[in-house]
Amino acid sequence: MLRYQNNTKETIVTILQLDSSITGENSVSRQLTRSIVERLVATAPGTEVIHRDLVADPIDHLTLGALADSSVLDEFLAADTVVIGAPMYNFTVPTQLKAWLDRVLVAGKTFRYTENGPEGLAGDKRVIIALARGGFYEVGSPASALEHLETYLRGVFGFIGITPEFVAADGIAMGPEQREASLASALDDTVRLAA
């Protein structure tokens, strides 16, 4: 985990950056999270960035014993903005990201059950998710029924009271030209997200 600060003002805004791609510097989602964070830092002097690489420094998968460690949850709750790199692996989130989510979705901390149903408790933060998908999964496409990345992340963050924002690079496994076009389009979208 890396920390760095831009201390030109007294107000400290905290960004938690999470990367979960196993492809290192070749990763599209990592390029997108880096761009988003750089743009956010440039527009908000006094920003502290906490970077957690879920591949280089993996979180153990959930066990009863692991529930006692609240450091991941505390880090999430302390962040003002969370920027997540989420590549699609086998139609859903990487297991590294799922292990992190299992530490963040905690009854009584980020959601609670009421007589009217579940209530999210974490709606006071911004979550931006950079998606990278090898194919095309939009509604109406032949593979749309297999899209369990964005739909899952939209659902779990909604459950805890957050409406996430998405930037996506789709079709990145459809050849080098499509990869470059999708990455360029998604990088352009990071400008909008930082505004």
Salt bridges, closest charged atoms under 4 A:
ASP19 OD2 - HIS51 NE2 2.66
GLU25 OE1 - ARG34 NH1 3.78
GLU48 OE2 - ARG3 NH1 3.08
ASP53 OD2 - ARG30 NH1 2.92
GLU75 OE1 - ARG52 NE 2.81
ASP102 OD1 - LYS98 NZ 2.59
GLU119 OE1 - ARG112 NE 2.74
GLU147 OE2 - ARG133 NH1 3.13
GLU150 OE1 - ARG133 NH1 3.39
GLU150 OE2 - ARG154 NH2 2.50
GLU165 OE2 - ARG126 NE 2.57
ASP170 OD1 - ARG133 NE 2.52
